[in-house]
Protein backbone atom coordinates (compact mmCIF):
# COMPACT_ATOMS: atom_id res chain seq x y z
CA UNK A 1 0.00 0.00 0.00
CA UNK A 2 1.39 3.40 -1.01
CA UNK A 3 1.15 6.03 1.64
CA UNK A 4 0.02 9.40 0.33
CA UNK A 5 0.12 12.98 1.53
CA UNK A 6 -2.06 15.83 0.27
CA UNK A 7 -1.21 19.51 0.08
CA UNK A 8 -4.09 21.96 0.37
CA UNK A 9 -2.29 25.12 1.46
CA UNK A 10 -0.38 27.39 -0.90
CA UNK A 11 2.98 26.49 0.62
CA UNK A 12 2.19 22.76 0.57
CA UNK A 13 1.10 22.88 -3.07
CA UNK A 14 4.23 24.78 -4.06
CA UNK A 15 6.36 22.23 -2.23
CA UNK A 16 4.77 19.43 -4.27
CA UNK A 17 4.91 21.18 -7.64
CA UNK A 18 8.19 23.05 -7.26
CA UNK A 19 10.01 21.58 -4.26
CA UNK A 20 13.06 23.51 -3.07
CA UNK A 21 16.50 21.98 -3.53
CA UNK A 22 15.26 19.47 -6.13
CA UNK A 23 17.04 19.60 -9.48
CA UNK A 24 15.33 19.48 -12.87
CA UNK A 25 16.19 15.84 -13.55
CA UNK A 26 14.53 14.76 -10.31
CA UNK A 27 11.42 16.84 -11.09
CA UNK A 28 11.15 15.30 -14.56
CA UNK A 29 11.66 11.84 -13.11
CA UNK A 30 8.80 12.33 -10.65
CA UNK A 31 6.47 13.62 -13.37
CA UNK A 32 7.41 10.81 -15.74
CA UNK A 33 6.61 8.20 -13.08
CA UNK A 34 3.18 9.75 -12.52
CA UNK A 35 2.46 9.84 -16.27
CA UNK A 36 3.80 6.45 -17.33
CA UNK A 37 0.44 5.32 -18.72
CA UNK A 38 0.61 8.09 -21.32
CA UNK A 39 3.47 6.13 -22.86
CA UNK A 40 2.13 2.65 -22.12
CA UNK A 41 -1.37 3.21 -23.50
CA UNK A 42 -1.19 6.11 -25.96
CA UNK A 43 2.46 5.96 -26.99
CA UNK A 44 3.22 9.55 -25.95
CA UNK A 45 6.98 10.18 -25.93
CA UNK A 46 7.10 13.88 -25.03
CA UNK A 47 8.54 15.49 -21.92
CA UNK A 48 5.45 14.43 -19.95
CA UNK A 49 6.83 10.88 -19.85
CA UNK A 50 10.55 11.61 -20.16
CA UNK A 51 13.21 12.08 -17.51
CA UNK A 52 15.58 13.66 -20.02
CA UNK A 53 16.30 17.36 -19.58
CA UNK A 54 17.17 17.86 -23.24
CA UNK A 55 13.83 16.36 -24.30
CA UNK A 56 12.09 18.77 -21.93
CA UNK A 57 13.92 21.80 -23.29
CA UNK A 58 13.22 20.81 -26.89
CA UNK A 59 9.53 20.24 -26.17
CA UNK A 60 9.17 23.61 -24.46
CA UNK A 61 10.72 25.29 -27.49
CA UNK A 62 8.38 23.33 -29.80
CA UNK A 63 5.27 24.49 -27.97
CA UNK A 64 6.42 28.09 -27.65
CA UNK A 65 7.36 28.25 -31.34
CA UNK A 66 4.03 26.71 -32.40
CA UNK A 67 1.86 28.95 -30.25
CA UNK A 68 3.77 32.10 -31.19
CA UNK A 69 2.37 31.63 -34.71
CA UNK A 70 -1.24 31.67 -33.45
CA UNK A 71 -0.96 34.19 -30.63
CA UNK A 72 -3.33 37.15 -30.43
CA UNK A 73 -2.98 39.77 -33.18
CA UNK A 74 -1.05 37.46 -35.57
CA UNK A 75 -2.20 36.27 -38.99
CA UNK A 76 -2.31 32.77 -37.52
CA UNK A 77 -4.74 33.93 -34.83
CA UNK A 78 -7.00 35.57 -37.40
CA UNK A 79 -7.05 32.31 -39.36
CA UNK A 80 -7.78 30.40 -36.14
CA UNK A 81 -10.84 32.60 -35.59
CA UNK A 82 -12.17 31.44 -38.98
CA UNK A 83 -11.33 27.82 -38.26
CA UNK A 84 -13.17 27.85 -34.93
CA UNK A 85 -16.28 29.30 -36.54
CA UNK A 86 -16.20 26.54 -39.15
CA UNK A 87 -15.58 23.90 -36.47
CA UNK A 88 -18.74 24.90 -34.59
CA UNK A 89 -20.78 24.84 -37.79
CA UNK A 90 -19.38 21.45 -38.82
CA UNK A 91 -20.37 19.62 -35.62
CA UNK A 92 -23.76 21.12 -34.79
CA UNK A 93 -26.29 18.28 -34.50
CA UNK A 94 -29.00 17.42 -36.98
CA UNK A 95 -31.35 16.79 -34.06
CA UNK A 96 -29.53 16.59 -30.71
CA UNK A 97 -26.19 15.55 -29.23
CA UNK A 98 -24.29 15.27 -25.98
CA UNK A 99 -22.78 18.66 -25.12
CA UNK A 100 -19.40 17.35 -23.97
CA UNK A 101 -18.99 15.24 -27.12
CA UNK A 102 -19.74 18.31 -29.23
CA UNK A 103 -17.17 20.43 -27.38
CA UNK A 104 -14.53 17.72 -27.66
CA UNK A 105 -15.02 17.52 -31.42
CA UNK A 106 -15.05 21.30 -31.95
CA UNK A 107 -11.95 21.84 -29.82
CA UNK A 108 -10.05 18.97 -31.43
CA UNK A 109 -10.88 20.20 -34.94
CA UNK A 110 -9.86 23.75 -34.02
CA UNK A 111 -6.58 22.53 -32.50
CA UNK A 112 -5.63 20.25 -35.40
CA UNK A 113 -6.73 22.44 -38.31
CA UNK A 114 -6.28 25.86 -36.72
CA UNK A 115 -3.04 25.35 -34.82
CA UNK A 116 -1.19 22.25 -36.02
CA UNK A 117 -1.90 22.53 -39.75
CA UNK A 118 -1.69 26.25 -40.40
CA UNK A 119 -1.12 25.88 -44.13
CA UNK A 120 -4.41 24.02 -44.67
CA UNK A 121 -7.63 25.72 -45.86
CA UNK A 122 -9.50 27.08 -42.86
CA UNK A 123 -12.58 25.03 -43.79
CA UNK A 124 -10.76 21.70 -44.05
CA UNK A 125 -12.71 18.74 -42.73
CA UNK A 126 -11.00 15.80 -41.03
CA UNK A 127 -12.07 12.81 -43.07
CA UNK A 128 -12.45 9.46 -41.30
CA UNK A 129 -9.33 7.32 -41.34
CA UNK A 130 -9.50 4.46 -38.83
CA UNK A 131 -11.60 6.61 -36.51
CA UNK A 132 -13.95 9.58 -36.75
CA UNK A 133 -13.27 12.75 -34.77
CA UNK A 134 -15.93 11.71 -32.28
CA UNK A 135 -14.50 8.19 -31.86
CA UNK A 136 -10.97 9.50 -31.35
CA UNK A 137 -11.91 12.22 -28.88
CA UNK A 138 -14.11 9.79 -26.96
CA UNK A 139 -11.12 7.44 -26.71
CA UNK A 140 -8.98 10.26 -25.31
CA UNK A 141 -11.69 11.08 -22.78
CA UNK A 142 -11.97 7.42 -21.77
CA UNK A 143 -8.23 7.31 -21.21
CA UNK A 144 -8.23 10.53 -19.18
CA UNK A 145 -10.97 9.23 -16.90
CA UNK A 146 -9.93 5.60 -16.51
CA UNK A 147 -6.30 5.31 -17.62
CA UNK A 148 -7.20 3.04 -20.50
CA UNK A 149 -9.31 2.84 -23.65
CA UNK A 150 -10.89 0.10 -25.74
CA UNK A 151 -9.59 1.73 -28.92
CA UNK A 152 -6.32 0.20 -30.09
CA UNK A 153 -3.14 2.33 -30.09
CA UNK A 154 -2.68 1.45 -33.77
CA UNK A 155 -6.03 3.02 -34.67
CA UNK A 156 -5.23 6.11 -32.61
CA UNK A 157 -1.79 6.57 -34.18
CA UNK A 158 -3.01 5.91 -37.73
CA UNK A 159 -5.77 8.47 -37.36
CA UNK A 160 -3.72 11.17 -35.64
CA UNK A 161 -0.85 10.57 -38.06
CA UNK A 162 -3.12 11.22 -41.04
CA UNK A 163 -4.66 14.35 -39.58
CA UNK A 164 -1.54 15.93 -38.10
CA UNK A 165 0.83 16.61 -40.95
CA UNK A 166 4.48 15.85 -40.33
CA UNK A 167 6.14 19.14 -39.56
CA UNK A 168 9.03 19.95 -41.90
CA UNK A 169 11.15 21.27 -39.05
CA UNK A 170 10.47 18.19 -36.89
CA UNK A 171 9.53 15.19 -39.08
CA UNK A 172 10.41 12.51 -36.51
CA UNK A 173 8.33 13.93 -33.67
CA UNK A 174 5.29 11.74 -32.98
CA UNK A 175 2.00 13.37 -34.00
CA UNK A 176 0.33 12.13 -30.80
CA UNK A 177 2.71 14.37 -28.83
CA UNK A 178 1.21 17.45 -30.50
CA UNK A 179 -2.31 16.42 -29.47
CA UNK A 180 -2.22 14.89 -26.03
CA UNK A 181 -2.44 16.06 -23.29
CA UNK A 182 -2.74 19.76 -24.24
CA UNK A 183 -5.93 19.29 -26.26
CA UNK A 184 -7.49 17.30 -23.40
CA UNK A 185 -7.06 20.19 -20.97
CA UNK A 186 -8.22 22.80 -23.48
CA UNK A 187 -11.61 21.20 -24.26
CA UNK A 188 -12.38 20.80 -20.55
CA UNK A 189 -11.81 24.52 -19.99
CA UNK A 190 -13.98 25.37 -22.99
CA UNK A 191 -16.80 23.11 -21.78
CA UNK A 192 -16.74 24.52 -18.24
CA UNK A 193 -16.72 28.09 -19.59
CA UNK A 194 -19.78 27.57 -21.79
CA UNK A 195 -21.74 26.02 -18.90
CA UNK A 196 -20.77 28.83 -16.51
CA UNK A 197 -21.97 31.40 -19.04
CA UNK A 198 -25.18 29.41 -19.49
CA UNK A 199 -25.83 29.38 -15.74
CA UNK A 200 -24.85 33.06 -15.24
CA UNK A 201 -26.26 34.84 -18.33
CA UNK A 202 -24.83 38.24 -17.45
CA UNK A 203 -21.37 36.76 -17.96
CA UNK A 204 -22.16 35.96 -21.59
CA UNK A 205 -21.62 39.59 -22.53
CA UNK A 206 -17.82 39.87 -22.15
CA UNK A 207 -17.38 36.56 -23.99
CA UNK A 208 -19.72 37.50 -26.85
CA UNK A 209 -17.98 40.88 -27.12
CA UNK A 210 -14.72 38.98 -27.50
CA UNK A 211 -16.36 36.77 -30.13
CA UNK A 212 -17.15 39.86 -32.20
CA UNK A 213 -13.75 41.48 -31.61
CA UNK A 214 -11.18 38.79 -30.71
CA UNK A 215 -8.27 41.07 -29.85
CA UNK A 216 -5.98 41.26 -26.84
CA UNK A 217 -7.46 44.59 -25.81
CA UNK A 218 -11.01 43.24 -25.92
CA UNK A 219 -10.03 40.10 -23.99
CA UNK A 220 -8.80 42.20 -21.08
CA UNK A 221 -11.41 44.97 -21.30
CA UNK A 222 -13.87 45.46 -18.47
CA UNK A 223 -17.16 46.73 -19.90
CA UNK A 224 -19.75 48.78 -18.07
CA UNK A 225 -19.20 50.01 -14.52
CA UNK A 226 -16.28 49.50 -12.19
CA UNK A 227 -15.84 45.86 -11.27
CA UNK A 228 -17.55 44.39 -14.33
CA UNK A 229 -15.50 41.36 -15.36
CA UNK A 230 -13.59 41.05 -18.61
CA UNK A 231 -13.47 37.91 -20.74
CA UNK A 232 -10.06 37.26 -19.15
CA UNK A 233 -11.62 37.47 -15.67
CA UNK A 234 -14.33 34.97 -16.66
CA UNK A 235 -11.76 32.47 -17.93
CA UNK A 236 -9.57 32.86 -14.83
CA UNK A 237 -12.56 32.25 -12.59
CA UNK A 238 -13.46 29.11 -14.57
CA UNK A 239 -9.87 27.92 -14.16
CA UNK A 240 -10.06 28.64 -10.45
CA UNK A 241 -13.34 26.88 -9.81
CA UNK A 242 -13.04 24.12 -12.43
CA UNK A 243 -9.34 23.48 -13.06
CA UNK A 244 -8.81 20.95 -15.89
CA UNK A 245 -6.59 18.98 -13.50
CA UNK A 246 -8.00 19.06 -9.98
CA UNK A 247 -5.11 17.20 -8.36
CA UNK A 248 -1.49 16.69 -9.38
CA UNK A 249 0.40 13.79 -7.81
CA UNK A 250 4.12 13.19 -7.63
CA UNK A 251 5.70 9.89 -6.51
CA UNK A 252 8.66 11.01 -4.48
CA UNK A 253 11.77 8.87 -4.11
CA UNK A 254 12.30 9.96 -0.52
CA UNK A 255 14.46 8.30 2.12
CA UNK A 256 12.47 5.94 4.32
CA UNK A 257 12.35 8.30 7.33
CA UNK A 258 11.01 11.16 5.20
CA UNK A 259 8.48 8.94 3.45
CA UNK A 260 7.08 7.95 6.83
CA UNK A 261 6.37 11.61 7.53
CA UNK A 262 5.35 12.86 4.07
CA UNK A 263 4.19 9.76 2.23
CA UNK A 264 5.56 8.14 -0.91
CA UNK A 265 3.07 9.97 -3.12
CA UNK A 266 2.44 13.68 -2.61
CA UNK A 267 -0.68 15.31 -4.08
CA UNK A 268 -1.25 18.98 -4.77
CA UNK A 269 -4.98 19.62 -4.38
CA UNK A 270 -5.38 22.33 -7.00
CA UNK A 271 -9.14 22.72 -6.68
CA UNK A 272 -9.01 23.05 -2.88
CA UNK A 273 -6.09 25.49 -2.70
CA UNK A 274 -7.74 27.82 -5.21
CA UNK A 275 -10.39 28.62 -2.61
CA UNK A 276 -7.70 30.85 -1.05
CA UNK A 277 -6.23 34.13 -2.20
CA UNK A 278 -2.59 34.56 -3.12
CA UNK A 279 -1.77 35.60 0.46
CA UNK A 280 -3.21 32.38 1.90
CA UNK A 281 -6.54 33.64 3.28
CA UNK A 282 -9.73 31.75 2.44
CA UNK A 283 -11.87 33.91 0.18
CA UNK A 284 -15.52 34.82 0.83
CA UNK A 285 -17.88 32.40 -0.92
CA UNK A 286 -14.97 30.49 -2.49
CA UNK A 287 -17.25 27.96 -4.21
CA UNK A 288 -19.35 30.60 -5.93
CA UNK A 289 -18.61 31.63 -9.51
CA UNK A 290 -17.60 35.28 -9.15
CA UNK A 291 -15.31 36.59 -11.94
CA UNK A 292 -15.40 40.06 -10.37
CA UNK A 293 -13.10 38.77 -7.60
CA UNK A 294 -10.27 39.04 -10.16
CA UNK A 295 -10.75 42.84 -10.06
CA UNK A 296 -9.60 42.86 -6.42
CA UNK A 297 -6.13 44.03 -5.48
CA UNK A 298 -5.37 40.67 -3.84
CA UNK A 299 -6.03 37.99 -6.44
CA UNK A 300 -7.10 34.38 -5.90
CA UNK A 301 -4.41 31.71 -5.81
CA UNK A 302 -3.92 30.14 -9.24
CA UNK A 303 -2.20 26.80 -9.85
CA UNK A 304 -4.29 25.51 -12.78
CA UNK A 305 -1.21 25.51 -15.02
CA UNK A 306 1.13 24.11 -12.41
CA UNK A 307 3.95 26.00 -10.77
CA UNK A 308 7.66 26.55 -11.07
CA UNK A 309 9.98 24.89 -13.56
CA UNK A 310 7.33 22.52 -14.93
CA UNK A 311 4.58 25.09 -15.38
CA UNK A 312 2.61 24.52 -18.58
CA UNK A 313 4.32 26.41 -21.44
CA UNK A 314 0.89 27.18 -22.96
CA UNK A 315 -0.33 29.05 -19.86
CA UNK A 316 -0.39 32.46 -21.55
CA UNK A 317 -2.07 31.23 -24.78
CA UNK A 318 -4.76 28.88 -23.49
CA UNK A 319 -7.07 31.43 -21.76
CA UNK A 320 -7.70 33.51 -24.89
CA UNK A 321 -7.97 30.38 -27.06
CA UNK A 322 -10.53 28.87 -24.69
CA UNK A 323 -12.48 32.15 -24.65
CA UNK A 324 -12.48 32.19 -28.45
CA UNK A 325 -13.81 28.64 -28.81
CA UNK A 326 -16.35 29.04 -25.98
CA UNK A 327 -17.63 32.34 -27.38
CA UNK A 328 -18.02 30.90 -30.88
CA UNK A 329 -19.97 27.98 -29.42
CA UNK A 330 -22.21 30.39 -27.50
CA UNK A 331 -22.74 32.47 -30.65
CA UNK A 332 -23.64 29.34 -32.65
CA UNK A 333 -25.97 27.87 -30.03
CA UNK A 334 -28.11 30.97 -29.98
CA UNK A 335 -31.26 29.61 -28.34
CA UNK A 336 -33.21 30.13 -31.55
CA UNK A 337 -32.06 27.41 -33.94
CA UNK A 338 -30.09 25.48 -31.34
CA UNK A 339 -30.41 25.49 -27.58
CA UNK A 340 -28.72 24.04 -24.54
CA UNK A 341 -30.74 21.73 -22.33
CA UNK A 342 -29.91 21.22 -18.68
CA UNK A 343 -29.73 17.74 -17.16
CA UNK A 344 -32.42 16.54 -14.77
CA UNK A 345 -31.93 16.57 -11.03
CA UNK A 346 -30.56 13.01 -10.78
CA UNK A 347 -27.34 12.78 -8.79
CA UNK A 348 -24.60 15.32 -8.28
CA UNK A 349 -22.49 15.61 -11.43
CA UNK A 350 -18.74 15.20 -11.26
CA UNK A 351 -18.24 17.96 -13.85
CA UNK A 352 -20.37 21.04 -14.38
CA UNK A 353 -20.99 20.04 -18.02
CA UNK A 354 -22.17 16.48 -17.34
CA UNK A 355 -25.63 15.64 -18.67
CA UNK A 356 -26.05 18.79 -20.79
CA UNK A 357 -27.28 18.36 -24.35
CA UNK A 358 -27.62 20.48 -27.47
CA UNK A 359 -30.92 20.27 -29.32
CA UNK A 360 -31.98 21.72 -32.64
CA UNK A 361 -35.20 23.71 -32.28
CA UNK A 362 -36.06 24.21 -35.93
C-alpha positions, 0 to 999 in steps of 0.5 A: 500500500502506497502512503500518500500525503495531500497539500491543500495550502499554498505552501504545501502545493508549491512544495509538491509542484516546485520543491526547493532543492530538487534539481530538474532531472529529479522533477522530470523523473517524478512527473514521468513516473506519474504519467507512465500510462501516457506512454504505455497506452497512448504511446506519448513520448514527449517530456510528460513521460521523459526524464531527459532534460534535453527532451524537456527543453526541446519540447518547451521550445516546440510548444512556444514556437508553435503557439507564437504563430497563433498568438493574439494579433497574428495572422495565424490567430485571425485564421484560427478565428475562422477555423473555430467558426467553421468547427462549430458549424461542422459539428452542430447536430441534426437533431440533438447531441451530448454537449461534452462530445460536441465540445470535444469535437469542436476543440479537437478540430480547431486545434488540429486544423487551426493550430497544427496545420496552419497551411491548410484551408480554414474550412478543411474537414478531417475525413475518417481514417480508422476513426472519426473525430468523435470516436478519437476524442471519446477514446482520449476522454476514456483514457483521461478518466480511466487510464485506458481505452478500448480503442487500439493504439494502432487506430489512434496513431493511424488516425492522428498521423493522417490528420496531423501533418508531419512538420518539416522542421520536426519530421520525426516527432510523434504526431500524438505528442502534439495532441495529447495532453494539451488538447485534453485540458483545453476542451475541458476549460472550454466546456466549463466556460460555456456552462458557466456562461449558461448558468450566469447569463450576465457573464455571456456579454464579455465573452460574446464581445470577445467573439465579435472582436477577438483582440488582446485589448477586448479580452482584457477589457472590463465593460460597463461600470467599475468591477464588471468582469472582462473575458479574461476574468471569466476564464480565470474564474473558470480555471479557479473553480473548475481546473482541468486537472483538480489534483497533481500527484508526484511519486517522491523517491524519498528516504524511508524516514522522510516517506514515513512523515510525508508519504511516498506519493504527494498530491497537490490539491489544485481545486481546494487550494484555489479557494484561497487568495494569493496571500493564503486567506480563504476567500468569501464564498470560495465555491461561488462563480464570481469573476469580479473577484479578479478585479480585487487588489489581492487575487485568488491563488492560481495553480491551474497551469502548475507552478515553477519549472514545470509550469505549462508552457501554454499558460499564456495562450490557453485562456484567450484560445478557450475564450475564443472557442467558448464564445463561438460555441455560444454564438452558434448555439443561440437559443433560436435554432439550437439550444442548450438543455440542462440535465435533470436533477438526478445525482450530483455531477462530477463535472459542471458540463455532465448531462447537458445536451444540445438540441436543434429547435427548428 
